[in-house]
Amino acid sequence: MSLENGTLVLIGAKDEASINLAAGAKAAIKSCGATQIDSLGFRGAYALVGIKGGRAQAEMVRPTGAGYALAVGQMEIVVSVDESKPVCDARVAQPPTTGHLSDGNLNLDAACRYNLWESDAASQCLQGTWVAITGSSNTLLEFLSLINLLAPAENHIDRPGLLIGASAVVDVITNNGEVTYWDSVNNELPVCRQVNKAEAQLNDAACRQTLTEFIAKAPAYVAGAIRITVFISFFWDRTGLALDVIGADAGWASGEVTFIIQVGAWYNHCAFLKSAYCPRKELLVMDGTAAMQIFKDEMKEVLVKMSSFCDSGGRASKRGCAVQTISWTNFHSDNANFKMMNGYIKEAMQGRESASLRFVDFFGLGGAMPEEVVGGHGSQMMNLWMWQVLLGGMCPAELASQGSYAAWDGILCSGTEADFANCPDYYPKCLKGPRCELWECMHSVPCTMSAIDPRRTWSSAGLCDDAINLTSHLPDNQKGRGGLDACFNSQGLRRRLWCQDGMQWLLPVVFSLLALTLLAVLHLLGLATTQIPTKIVPIAGHRQRACATAQVVVGKPCAKAQWHAIAQDDPETKQTAPQFKAAGNRFPLGLARFFASCHIVVGHGYAMGVTPSIWFFGWGFTWVPWFFMLSGFVLFSAHLKNPKEESMIQYVMRRSVTIYPLYAVSLIPSFIIAKYLGNLQADWGTLVAQCFLMQAWWPGWTESALQMHCWFLSCMVVYWFFFKPLEYCFKNLSLLRTCMLMAFLFFLPWLLIMVPAIAQQPLDW
């Protein structure tokens, strides 16, 4: 419901999800143009391509057993930015940032595009410029992204003072793509600690002197050099101090200055989240309204300074300044607070914003590419796009790179690639440090953006080459259409059972080879045919041969009378020796159970989205019927060894007494807990059916039962009822007919797929 109107929405429901949709969920789906969602029944299928606040582009409902629903909307193909769009004017008071990310390129709602600035172009533009940045963690990442843009070859060098909390200020100078100066001042410096307002005011003069001396240590201004300084500013007062220190510096008085601010997230930590690590204890005890008033008052003091610093005649009047909104985040409650605080920032900027004091919506940029935000922090791709906006406001357009399409090179450009496995240098170090954060990890390997000619926007080439393709079919009225829909034609569909990215199909192959290798080793070691001594029996010369032969065939010792006869024939040759029986094949069933159980567990993880998107994982459910077949095999083998004359009811009761008592007892605490928590969904009819292990006889009962995971016990009862009748039917069946029947049952699922495929019909079965 939090989506903005006009948002494209893709919705699908299948199996359990179809019955568990609450009224609120259906209302949310209807707000995206859905008209058929109420007709979705138990284990049905539903698909929607809709527009929030608009109408459905495509919608399909399929009843239970009718297969997958597939909705394909006929929409405009947007592969990349359109080079025919005009270049955005980034020198306006509020440059546009809202839109969406397509193939790594920012498509703006304003129907314009930004010039792109590669490393050489950005370096040429910023020569002789001092870039000052203030804020907390997101501005630190902006700082790192700018250094990687200007000096990409320097990223691998360890530098002091990068972690939030480790430095108060980091000062860097680059020249010709190299970092020529890097220094930092520790954040734990007593006089500069960002604590309560009273203590900060008391230490203001000492901190100001310390930072002034630190800034003055840098090499003097050189025309070709670029200076980047980040002031870690949890609160507005450090930003005001940074303005004063930069304005008073003499070493770079000849250089141009640009000043970029993003302050506010820590007010949220203190005022609303009440985080224990909030350094300003007075904010922790205030309510949100009082804390927000302090936020606005402290912001106003800084913006007054910014006006004189950035406007005509000020230190940064030529390059200009940017006041950014607080970053978009992945957490709904934080986003709500940030929207409110960003509203205060926008309100405070009214009447002050201009071509040289710009209001830049960093929050809107994050909303345009939410997948590029990890833990409330922008990826390298997102921060580099922010620099395209900022550089467009600082630099002459003629210095921009040629090409309007952004191409990305690096394993950590996108937030979707944020993984500690992709951070070989950062991860081992962070384990020894105070924390490991994915948002720091994703900035540890540089990403390069190149400006190239855009791809042809009218071409659909490559759209069918996704790593995972659809496995269903189109309705008849969608077949045979060209263009984008050609990707989804039933003739072009293919299953990608093993693949995710590249060589991941090797996983199941290696898995299978290991299993075969283990079986071969067991066979070579003779473990599967080990003979087990059973008891000591007399051996009676040559007459034992016939008995021994019989023993191997039937697997039991000779009859007692036969032993006496042999002993009396040759009393002189009586002796004792261990009798052996052929051991059961102990490993195959256990090993098969192990592999099947592992695949089922991985399959559950795949369904929950906690494993990589490898389809082999998703087929773990196929072992479930195999376990039922295995149970039938074991039961029938036991019956052959020890047949009992009993009725069907007697057999079912004998099997039930081994499981039902424990199962029945488990229902009592389950009922009490569900009743106490208020999440008891089953009606009394379902509960009664479950008490008698009948919940699997009607699918709807299984989904709402107390002990849902005990559904298989109910299925076992059904099989037990069929056991005696089937034994009666098949006990006199010939071996040939039995094998033919087994082959038919084995190939039946394959026939149910192959026949529709040959007839070019839906593959659902």
N, C-alpha and C positions, 0 to 999 in steps of 0.2 A: 504493500500500500504506500510505501515511501517513495516509489518511483515517480519521476516527473512525467507529466503528460507528454506524449509523443515518443516515449521510449519504446523501442522494438523489444518484444518479449517472446521468447520461445518456451513453451510449456509442454511437458509430456507426462503422462501417468500410465502405469501398467501394474498388474498384479495387485499386491497388498495396498499400494498407494491409492488405487482406485476406490477402495472402500473406506480408507482412513481420511479422506478429505473432509475437513470440518466445514461448517457453514461459512465461517469467515474466509477460509481458503477459497471456496467456490465464489464468494463475493469478490475477492481480489482478482480471480481469474476472469470473472465477468467484466470487471473494470477495464480489461484489456481487449474487449470486443467479443468475448466468448458468448455463444448462444446455445450451445449443446451440452454444456458441462453437467447439467442436472440429469441428463439421460445416461450418464456414465454409471454402469453397474459393477457388481462385484467381479474382480478379475477381468474387467474390460480393459480397453486401451483407448487413450485419448491423446490428441496432438493439436497444438495451436500455434500459429504464427500470428501474433496480435500486436496491436499498438495501444499502449496505455492511454486511456481517455479517447480512444478511437475505435475503429471497427477491426474485425478479424480479417487478416489477409488470406488465411487458410485455416480450416478446422475440420477435424475428423474424429468420429467416435466409432469404435468397433465393439460389439458385444462380446461376452465371454466365449472364448474358444474360436473367435473369428480372426485372430492374429493381431499383428501390429497395426497401430494407426500411424499414418504418415501425412503430415501437412507440409506442403511446399508452396510458399508464397511467391507470386510473380512480382519482383521488386527490382528497383534500379541497381545495377551492378556497380559497386564502388570499389575498385581495386586499389587505387592510389589517389593522391591529390590531383586536382585538375590544374594543369599549368596555365590554362587560359584564365583562371581566376586572378583578379588583381592582387597585388601585394598589399598586405595590411599595413596601415600607418601605425607603427608602434610608438610614435612620439605623441600620441593623443593622451588625454588625461587618464583614460581607462582602456588600455589595449585589450582586445578580445582574447579570451582563453577557453571558452566553453565550446564543446563539440564532441567529437568522438575520435578514437584512435583506429585507423584502418591500415593494417600491414605496416605498423610502425610509423605511420604518418598522421599528423594532426589535421583532421578535417573540421574546420571551424563552422559554427552556426552563422558566423558573420559573413559567410560566402567569400572569404578572402584567404590568402595564405601568407605565411611569413617567409622572408628570405632565410636561407640557410647559411650558417657560419661554421665552416670547417676550421681545423686548427690554424692553418696559415692565415685565413681571412680574419679570424678572431684576434690572432696575435697582431696582425697589421693594424687592425682597428684600435686595439687597446694600448698600443705603444705609448709609453709616457703617462699611463693612467694608473691611479691608485683606486683599486676596487675594495671598498670597505663593506663588510657584511656583519650584521648583528642578529642574533637569535639563538635558538638552542639546537637540537639535534638535526632538524631538517635544513637549517641554514649551514650547519657543518657539512652536510652532504652536498649542498649547493657549492660550497667552498671547494670540496674535493673534486666535484665534477668540473669546475672551472679549471683547476690545476691540471686535471687529466686532459682537458681539452687543449690547454696551452702547452703542456709538456708531457705528452703521453708516454714517452720513453722513461720517465722518472718515477713511475708508479711503484716499481718493485723495491725502491730504496726505503728502508725503515726510517721513519721520521718521529721525533718526539712530540708528544702532546696532541694526539688525535682524538682519543676517547672523550666523550662527554663526561665532565667531572674531572678530567685530567688537566685541562688547560683553561685559563681565563682568556688568553689571547694567543693566536698563532699568526705570525707575520712571515710572509713569503715574497720573494722577488724572483721572477723568471725573465729570461732573456734568450732569444733565438731558440726557443723550445727546450731550454734547460733551466732547472732550478738552481739559481746562483746564491740564494740566501734562504735560510729557514731557521726560525727561532720561536720559542714559546715561553709563556710565563705560567707557572703552576696555579691552578684554580684554588688550591688550599692556602694561598698566600693570605695570612690573617687579615690584613687591612682591606683585601678585595673580595672577601667572602660575601656571597649574595644571600644575606640573612634578613632579619627584620629591618623595617624601614629606619627605625631609630638608630640602630647600630650602623647601618650603611651610611646614614648622614653623619654620624660621629666620625667614621673612618674615611669620609669622602675625600678630604684633602690629601691624606696619606696615600690612598689608592690612586688618586689622580696623579700625584707625583711619581708613584711607582710605574704606572702605565706610560706616562710621558717620557720617563727615562728609558723604558723598554722600547718604545717606538723610535726614539732618537738613536738607538744603537744600529739601526739598519743602514746599509750603504746609502750614500747620497743619491739624489735623483740623477738618472741617466735617460736620455731621450728615448732609447729603444727598449728600456726595461718596463716591466709590468709588475706592479705591487698588489698583492692580495692579502688583506688582513681580516680575520674573523674574530669578532668579540663575542664570546659565549655570553649571551644575555638572556637569563631566565625571565627577567622582569624589565620594565621600561627604563628604570634608573640607569642601568649599565649602558643602555643605548644613548641616553643623554650625555653620559660621561665620555663615550666613544666620539660623539660629535665634537665635544670640547677638545679632546686630545688631538684629533686629526686637524681640527682648525688651527691649533696652536703649533703644530709641527713645522719646523723650518727646513728640515732636510729635503722634504719633497714639496716645498712651497711652489716650485715651478711646474709641478705635475698637475694634470687634471684629476678630478675626483668624482667618483660615483658612489652613492651610499644606498645600500639595500637592507631593508628591515623586514623581519618576520618574528614578531613577539606575541605571545599569548597563551601557548599551550600549557605553560607551567601555572598560570592562574587557574586553569581547569583542574590540574593536579591538586592544587591547594584548596580551592574553593568548593569544588564539587566532588572530586574523588576522595578528598581528605587523605591523600597518600602520606604515609609515614615519612617518606624521604623529602617531603616539601621543606625547603630551607627557611621559609618565612612562616614561623609558628603563629603569628597574629592572624594570618589568613585562614589557618586551620580551624580556629575557634569561631570564625564569622559565618553567618549564613551566606547563601549565594548572592543575595541582593546587595548586601554590604560589600562583599568582596568584588562584585562587578563594578560597584561605584568607585572603588579604589583603582581598578583596572582602567576605567574611563578617565579618572582624574590624572593618573600617572601618564597615560597615553597622551592626554591633551598637552601636558608640559613638554613632552618630547616633540610633538607635532608643531608646536610653536617654534621650537629651535630649528626643526626641519625646514620650516617655511623660509626663514632667513638664510639657512645654509644652502638650500637647493634652488631657490628662485633667483631671479635676475640680480646679478651683482654678488651672489653668494659663492662660496667655495666650490660647490658642485653644480653651478648653474649651466655649464656647457654640456656635461655628460648627463646630468639629471640624477634624480633619486627615485627609488621605488619603495612604496610601502605595500607589503604583501599581506594577504589574508592568511589565516592559520591554515595549515595543510589539511586537506581531506583525509579522513581516516577510515579504517575498516570497521570500527566499532560504532554501533548505532548511537549509543548514549553520548559518546564523545562528539560525534558529528552534530548532534542536536545542540550541544553546548557551543561547539565551534561556529555553527551557523549564527547563533545568538551573538557571540563575541565578534564575529566578522561583520555582523550588522552594525555593532557599535563602532568598529573601525571605519566602515563605509560612511556612517553618519558623521564621524569626527573629521573625515577627509573632505566632506562637502564644503565648498567654499575655499578649500586649500589646494585641491588637486589641479594640476596644470600639466603642460607639456614637459616641464622639468621636475615636477613632483607628482609622479604617476601612481595611481592606485592599480595594483596588479593582483588579479584574483587567482592566487595560487590554489585555493580551495576549488575553484571552478575547473582548473586544469586537472586536478586530481580526480574530480568527478567525471571528466571527459575520458579518463583512462584508469578506472578503478582497479584493474588487474595489475597496474603498475605501482600500486601502493601496498607495501608489506609492513604490517604492524604500525600503520600510521606514518610511514616514511616512504618517500618517493624513490623509485628505481633510478638507475643512471639514465634510462631513456626519458623518464619524466623530467628529471632535473636538466638534462641537455635541451629538452624542448623549452623549459623555462628560460634557459640562457638564450635560445633563439629569439624569444620574446624580448628579453632584456637587451640583448645586443642590437636588436632592431631599433630600440629606442635610443641607443647610445651612438650608433655608428652610421656613417653615410651609406646609403643603399648601394652605391657603385663599388664598395669594397666587398660586398657579399659574394659568396661562392657561386659558381655557375652550376645550374641544376636546381630543380625544385622538388626532387624526390629524395627522401632521407633513407639511406641504406645503412644497416647496422652490422657491425662486426665485433664479436666478443661473446663469451659464454655467459656473461652476466649483464647483458644489456637490459633485459626485461625482468620485471618482478616475477614473472612466471618461471624464471630460471633460478630464482633464489633458493639455493640448497647448499648446505655445508659441504657436500661432496664437490661442489664447484669452487670451493674456496680453499685450495690446498695450503696456502700460506697463512691465511687468517685463522682457520679453525684450530690448528695445533697451538697457536699462540693464545687464542682467546680462552682455551681450556685452562691455561695457567694464570689467566687474568681475572678481573672482577666479573665478567659476564661474556656470554656468546649471544649475539643478536643477528638474525638473518638480515636485518636492514643494514648492518655494518658489513656483513659478509658480502652482500650483493654490490658493494662499492669497492671491494678489495682487489678486483681484477678489472683493468680499464676497458672501457667500451669505446669504440670509434664510430663516429657518424660521418658518412660521406654523402655529399650532394651529387646526385646523378640525374640524368634525364628520366622523367617519369615513365612508368609502364603505360601501355596503351589501355586507357580506361574502358574501351569497348570490347576488349578481348576477354573471353572466359577461359583461356588456356590456363591449366594448372588448378582450376577450381575442383576438379575431380581427383586431385592427387593427395587428398588428406590422408594422414597416417591411418585413420580408422574410417571406414566407409559404412554407409547404411547397409543393413542386411535384410531389409524388407522390400516392399514393392510399392509402386504408385497405383492409385485407383485408375480404372480404365480411361477416364477422361483426361488423365495427365500423361498418358503414354504417347510416344511419337512426337512430342514437342521438342523443338530445337533449343539452342542457346543454353542457358543455365540448367534448364530441366533435363538436358541430355545427360547430365552427371548422374541423375537419379533414375534413369530408365532401368527397368528390371533386367534388361540384357547386359547392362554395364555394371551391375552390382557384383561385388566380390567379398568374400569373407577374408578377413585378415586375422587368422586364428592366433598366430604367434607374434605378430609384430607390434611394436610401438614406435620406436625410433631406430631405424637402421638394423642392427644385428641382434635385437632382443629375441628374435625367433630361436636363437641358439639355446635359450634357457630350457625349454621343454626337451629339446634334443639331448642336451647334456644330462638333464634329469633322467631321461629314459636310458641313456647309455650307462649311467652310474648304476641304475637298477639292474640292468642286464649284467654288468660287470660283477656286481655283488652276488647275483644268482650263480654266475659261472664260478666265482671263487668258492662259494659254499659247496657247489657240486664237486669241484676238484679236491677240496679238503675232505670230501666224504661225509660231511656233516649231515647230509640229507638221508643217508642210508646207514647210519650207525646202528649196529645191532645192540639190543639191550638185553642183558641176562635177566631171566625171570626167576628161576628156581633151580635147585639141584635135583636131577632125575637120574635114575639108573640107565646105563648104556649096556645093551646086551648084544655085543658082537655084530655079526653081519645082518642079523634080523632087524636091527634098528633102522636099516636103510629105508625100508618101505614105510615105516612109521614116520621117519624124519621127512620123507617126501610129502606125505600127507600133511604133516605139520606145517610145512612151508605154504601149502596151498590154502588150508583153512585157517591158519593162524592160531591153532590151539593144540595142546599136547594130546597124545594118544589116550584112548579110553583106558580106565583103570584095569579092566579085565585083560586087555591086550598086553599091558605091561607085565601082569602076572604070568601070562602065557610065555612071554619071551624070557622071563627070569627062570622059569622052570625048565625050559629047553636047554639052557647052557649056564648052569649055576657057577661054573668055574670062571666065567668071563665077566661076572658082574663087576661093575665099577660105577662110580658116580662122576658126573661132569655137568657143568652149567648148561642149561637149555637156553637157546636164543630164540627171539622172535624178531621179525623185521619191524624196525621202528617206523612209526607213522612219519609221513613227510612233514616234519615239524615247522619248516620255515615258510613255504609259499603262502599259506593263508595268513600267517602273522605279518609277513612282509607286505602282502597285498593290503591288509588292513591298515598298516602303517602309512603306506603311500596314499591310500584312499583318504584316510583321515586328514593327512597333511593337505591334500588338494581341497578337501571340503573346507578346512579352516581358512586356507588362502582364498577360496571362493567367497566365504563370508566377508573376509576383509575387502575383496574386490567390490562386493555389493555395497559395502559401507564407504567405499571411496578412499580407503587407507592404503591401498597398494597401487603400484604403477598401472596404467591403463593397458594391460596386456591381456588379450582375450583368453589366452590359455588359462589364466587365473580364474576367469569367469565361468569356466566349465566344470568347476568343482562340484556343482550340484548333480552332475551325471553319475557320481558315485553313490548317490542316495539309493536309487533302485538296485544298484549292485549289492549294497549291503542287505537288502531284502532278499535278493536271490541267494546270497551267501548264507543267510539264516535258513532259507528253505533247504539248501544243500546240506547244511549241518544237521537239521532236524530229520531229513529223510535218511541220511547216513546212519544217524543214531537209531532210527526206527528199523532199518534193515538189520542192524546188529542185534537189536533186542526188541523184536516185534511184540506188541501187546494186543490182545483181543479186547477192544473197548469201543464204546460208541463215540460219535462225534462230540456229544456234550461232555462225556467223561474226559476225552482228550483235551478239550478246551479248558475244562476246570483244572485238570492236572497241570497244564502249562500256566494257567493264570495264577495259581497259588504261589508261584515263584516271584511274581512281580507285583501283584495287586496290593498286598498289605502295605508295603512301603509306599507305593503310589498313593493309596488312599490316605495314609497318614500325612503325606506331603501336601495334600489339598487343604488341610485345615489351616496351617500357618499361612499358606498362600492366600486363602480367602480372608483371613483376619488382616493381613498386611494390606491387601488391595482395598478392603473396606475402610481401613484406617486412613490410607493415603487418598481415598476418594477417586481412584482410577479403575474401579471395577466396571468393566464394559459389558460383561456377559449378563444375559437375562437368566431367569430361573430355569427355563427350558434348556438352555445351553449348559448350565451348571449340572442339571440332572443328567444330561447326556454324558457329560464329562465324568461324573461319578461312576458311570457304568462303562467307561472307555468306549463311548460311541461317538465322540466328537468328530472323528475323521469321516464318519458316514455322510456328513453334510458339510461342505467346505466352509460355509459361513460360521459354523460353530467353532471350527479350529482357530479362526482369526481372532475370536473374542474370548477364547477359553483362558482359564486362570494359568495353568501350566502349559502354555502354547508349545513349548519345546518337547512336550511328551506326546505330541501327535502321533509319533511313530508307534507307540504302544497300542493305540487304537487300531492302527493299520495291522499290527501283528495279530490282534484278535480276529480281524476279518480273515487273514490268511489261515489262522488255526481252524476256523470254521470250515474252510475249504479243504483242509489237509486230508481228512479221512475220505470224503467223497472222491477227491482226485486220486488218492491211492487206490481206491476200489476200481476206478475207471482205467487206470494205467498199469495195474499190476500184471495184467495178462497181455499187454500190448507188446508186439515184437520190437526187437532192437531197431530194425530198419525204420519202422513207422515212428518210433520214438525220436530217432535222429531227424527224420524229415519234419516232424512237428516242431522240434527245437530249432531247426534251421529256418522254418517259416517265421517263428516268433522272433528269432534273432534279426532277420532281414526286414521284418515288418516296418520298423521306423525308417529304414533306408528307402523302402518302397514308397512310404508316405511322403518322402521328400522328392525322390527321383521322378515319380510319375507326374506330379504337378510341374516340376521343372521342365520335363520333356514337352509337356503340353503348354508351356509358357503361362502357367497359372500361379497364383500365390503359393508360397512355400510353407505356410503355417500348417502345423500339425499338432 
